Amino acid sequence: MSCFQDARSHAIVDSANVSTLKLIPVFESPLMVSDHFVPVPLNNLLEKASNTWDLAIQRILPFIDGSNHVKRISRLANVDVDITRAALRQLSYFDLVRFVDIFQYSNCYAVDSPDRLLELGNNSDFQKKCVLYCCSEALEHSFSTVFSIICQITERIPVKEVVMKSLDLIHRFQVHIERLVVFCVLNRVLRRIHKFPVVISTHESREMSSAPALGADKGQEGAVLDSRSPKETMSPETQMLLSSLNGERCLDEIACALDQDPASVEARLSRLRNCVFIQK
């Protein structure tokens, strides 16, 4: 029997047959993939891909760019969403992609790990990776600018406000804010503060039909969602919406299910008197 450095062994069975064994590393089971997750490639997947890869994976690869969520990738690649989720789960298993949330300038983030933030401030290799990932060009003082932006991001201040305060520096040092946030989330420096809408029970007799349609701009300020309304009076969209407003589904997930923008969904839900948002 002979052993090789690539963890393969060959045993000669007889003059005509050779048995080959290969040790395959076992990784942790990948997390379940939801439609609103955004896969971020950790390598150049198109360069790594070969024609031996699963056909569904090959179809979705061009659309994995760190911005498209799972459902959008499915639509762009013309691949069933269940198959797309399974393909991305496979890529995640081999640590070729990781998942972040849908980026919007209205998002809020908080420090995920103080130790990782401290490491970013002190580790020069970590700093170089950060600058290379989020800046078009590594200029002198690029990292100090990037780090000052990171330190302004808190759970109470949306990204857009941080951008407006540092607009001159962002342009001067060519900082890509979305890539900066993605880098920090992937490296556990920051974490997203999600909003979970919840309908509070009401004794008012306003029917579900009086609530503003989520797919339209019409509807009165201060309408009330009433779960006691007959289901036959509700549109399918409204039924799905009401079942989602239980504090277990974040705004991104609900908006993705409705094929709408999270900001517009939040604006419409904010007009409901008995809908509140839990942030965590």
C-alpha positions in Angstrom: 0.0 0.0 0.0 1.3 3.4 -0.9 0.2 6.8 0.6 0.2 10.2 -1.0 0.3 13.7 0.4 -3.2 14.4 -0.9 -4.6 11.9 1.7 -5.1 9.1 -0.9 -3.9 5.6 -0.5 -3.6 2.9 -3.2 -3.7 -0.8 -2.4 -2.8 -3.3 -5.1 -5.5 -6.0 -5.1 -4.0 -8.1 -7.8 -2.2 -7.7 -11.1 -5.3 -6.1 -12.8 -7.0 -4.2 -9.9 -6.0 -1.3 -7.6 -8.2 -0.1 -4.7 -8.0 3.7 -4.1 -9.1 5.3 -0.8 -9.3 9.0 -0.2 -9.9 10.8 3.1 -12.4 13.6 2.7 -12.5 16.3 5.4 -15.8 16.5 7.3 -17.2 20.0 7.8 -19.9 21.3 10.1 -23.4 20.9 8.7 -24.3 24.1 6.8 -27.1 26.3 8.1 -30.5 26.2 6.4 -30.7 28.8 3.6 -33.6 31.2 3.5 -34.8 33.2 0.4 -33.6 36.5 1.9 -30.0 35.4 2.6 -27.3 37.1 0.5 -24.5 34.7 -0.5 -21.0 36.2 -0.6 -18.3 34.4 -2.6 -15.1 33.8 -0.6 -13.2 33.0 -3.8 -13.5 33.5 -7.5 -16.1 30.8 -8.0 -16.1 31.1 -11.8 -12.3 30.3 -11.8 -12.8 27.4 -9.4 -15.8 25.9 -11.2 -15.4 22.9 -13.5 -17.8 21.1 -15.8 -18.0 18.3 -13.2 -19.9 20.6 -10.8 -23.6 20.2 -10.4 -25.4 21.9 -13.3 -27.6 24.0 -10.9 -24.5 25.3 -9.2 -22.9 26.2 -12.6 -26.1 28.1 -13.5 -26.2 30.2 -10.4 -22.5 31.1 -10.1 -22.6 34.2 -12.3 -25.2 35.8 -10.1 -23.5 35.2 -6.7 -22.0 38.7 -6.3 -22.5 39.6 -2.6 -25.6 41.7 -3.4 -28.2 39.4 -4.8 -30.4 37.5 -2.3 -31.3 33.8 -2.9 -34.7 34.4 -4.4 -33.3 37.0 -6.9 -30.5 34.6 -7.8 -33.1 31.9 -8.5 -35.0 34.3 -10.8 -32.0 35.6 -12.6 -30.6 32.1 -13.2 -34.0 30.6 -14.1 -33.5 27.9 -11.5 -36.2 26.7 -9.1 -35.8 28.4 -5.7 -35.6 25.1 -3.8 -32.8 23.9 -6.0 -31.1 27.2 -5.7 -31.2 27.0 -1.9 -29.8 23.4 -2.0 -27.0 24.5 -4.4 -26.0 27.4 -2.1 -26.1 25.2 0.9 -23.7 22.9 -0.8 -21.3 25.8 -1.6 -21.6 26.9 2.0 -20.7 23.4 3.2 -17.4 23.6 1.4 -16.8 27.2 2.7 -17.0 28.7 -0.8 -19.8 31.2 0.2 -21.0 32.7 3.4 -24.3 34.5 4.0 -25.1 38.1 5.0 -28.2 40.2 5.2 -29.7 42.3 2.4 -27.8 45.6 2.5 -29.6 48.9 2.6 -28.5 52.3 3.7 -31.3 52.3 6.2 -29.9 49.3 8.0 -28.5 49.6 11.5 -25.6 47.5 12.8 -24.0 46.9 16.2 -20.6 45.6 17.3 -20.7 41.8 17.1 -17.5 40.9 18.9 -15.5 43.6 20.7 -12.5 41.3 20.5 -12.7 41.2 16.7 -13.1 45.0 16.6 -10.0 45.3 18.8 -8.1 42.9 16.6 -9.0 44.9 13.5 -7.6 48.0 15.2 -4.3 46.3 16.0 -3.6 43.6 13.5 -1.9 45.0 10.3 -2.7 41.9 8.2 -6.4 42.2 9.1 -6.3 45.9 8.3 -4.8 45.2 4.8 -7.5 42.6 4.1 -10.1 45.2 5.0 -8.7 47.9 2.8 -8.2 45.6 -0.1 -11.8 44.4 0.2 -13.6 47.7 0.5 -11.4 50.3 -1.2 -10.8 50.8 -4.9 -7.2 51.7 -4.2 -5.1 51.4 -1.1 -4.0 54.9 -0.3 -2.0 56.3 2.7 -4.3 56.6 5.7 -7.0 54.4 4.0 -7.4 52.2 7.0 -7.7 55.0 9.5 -10.5 56.4 7.4 -12.2 53.1 7.1 -11.8 52.4 10.9 -13.3 55.8 11.7 -16.3 55.0 9.6 -16.8 51.6 11.3 -16.6 53.3 14.8 -19.4 55.6 13.8 -21.8 52.7 13.1 -24.1 51.9 16.0 -27.4 50.2 16.5 -29.2 53.6 16.7 -27.6 55.2 13.6 -28.5 54.0 10.1 -25.7 53.6 7.7 -27.0 56.4 5.5 -26.4 58.9 8.3 -22.8 57.7 8.8 -22.2 58.0 5.0 -23.6 61.6 5.0 -21.2 62.6 7.8 -18.2 61.1 6.1 -19.0 61.7 2.4 -15.9 63.6 1.6 -13.6 61.0 3.1 -15.5 58.2 1.4 -15.0 59.8 -2.0 -11.4 60.8 -1.4 -10.4 57.3 -0.3 -12.8 55.5 -2.6 -14.5 53.4 0.1 -17.3 51.1 -1.0 -19.6 51.2 2.0 -21.6 48.1 1.1 -18.4 46.1 0.8 -17.1 47.6 4.0 -20.3 46.5 5.9 -20.1 43.0 4.3 -16.5 42.6 5.3 -17.3 43.5 8.9 -20.3 41.2 9.1 -18.3 38.3 7.5 -15.5 38.8 10.1 -17.8 39.2 13.1 -16.9 42.9 13.6 -20.5 44.0 13.1 -23.9 42.4 13.1 -27.1 43.5 11.6 -29.9 44.8 13.9 -33.0 43.2 12.4 -36.6 44.5 12.7 -39.3 42.0 13.6 -42.9 43.4 13.0 -45.5 42.3 15.5 -49.3 42.9 15.4 -50.7 43.8 18.8 -54.1 42.4 19.5 -56.9 45.0 19.3 -60.5 45.2 20.4 -61.4 47.6 17.7 -63.9 46.4 15.2 -62.0 47.7 12.1 -62.0 44.9 9.5 -58.9 43.6 7.8 -60.2 45.1 4.5 -59.8 48.6 6.0 -56.0 48.1 6.3 -53.9 49.5 3.4 -53.0 47.0 0.7 -49.3 46.3 1.0 -48.8 46.3 -2.7 -50.3 49.7 -3.2 -49.8 53.2 -1.9 -53.4 53.7 -1.0 -54.7 53.2 2.5 -55.5 55.4 5.4 -53.0 56.4 8.1 -53.7 54.5 11.3 -55.6 51.6 9.9 -55.7 48.4 12.1 -55.0 44.8 11.2 -57.6 42.6 12.9 -56.9 38.8 13.0 -60.6 38.2 13.8 -61.6 39.2 10.3 -63.0 36.4 8.1 -60.3 35.0 5.9 -62.6 35.2 2.9 -62.5 39.0 3.2 -58.7 39.1 3.0 -56.5 39.0 -0.1 -53.9 36.2 -0.2 -51.2 38.7 0.3 -52.9 40.1 3.4 -53.4 36.6 4.8 -49.7 35.9 4.3 -48.7 39.2 5.9 -50.9 38.7 9.0 -49.4 35.2 9.6 -45.9 36.8 9.4 -46.4 39.5 11.9 -45.7 37.4 14.9 -42.2 38.6 15.9 -40.6 35.5 14.4 -39.9 36.7 10.9 -37.7 39.7 10.2 -38.7 42.5 7.8 -36.2 41.3 5.2 -37.8 37.9 5.1 -41.3 39.2 4.8 -40.4 41.7 2.1 -38.6 39.0 0.1 -41.7 36.7 0.4 -43.8 39.6 -1.0 -41.2 40.4 -3.7 -41.1 44.0 -2.4 -38.4 46.3 -1.1 -38.0 46.1 2.7 -38.1 49.9 3.0 -41.4 50.2 1.3 -42.9 47.3 3.4 -41.7 49.0 6.6 -43.2 52.3 5.5 -46.6 50.7 4.9 -46.5 48.7 8.1 -45.6 51.8 10.0 -49.0 53.3 9.1 -50.7 50.6 11.1 -51.6 51.6 14.6 -51.4 48.1 16.1 -48.1 47.1 14.4 -44.8 47.6 16.3 -41.2 46.7 15.5 -38.9 44.7 17.8 -35.3 45.4 17.0 -32.7 42.7 17.9 
